[in-house]
Amino acid sequence: MGTWTINLKTNEATTSEELRTIFGVDELAGDVYEIINSRMHPDDSPEVAKVLKKSIEKKIPYVHEYRIIIPETNEVRWILS
């Protein structure tokens, strides 16, 4: 299980080694949303954005399942976030 936290004001994130392994990256530096979105399955992206927006606006926990694609291998992985 990988973990990450993000400061919504600064967009600064802290990620675990496990999360980086799951997403197939050595480093999650820079805009974490951009990195995650770049690997997200295109069919899942609109719903993930909707659920995330609701979570932020209502200050409720974000819980959602979606797929990512590892570009180097085209492997599809399921994420429960």
Buried (B, 14 or more C-beta within 10 A) or exposed (E): EBEBEEEEEEEEBEBBEEBBEBBBBEEBEEEBBEBBBEBBBEEBBEEBEEBBEEBEEEEEEEEBEBBBBBEEEEEEBEBEB
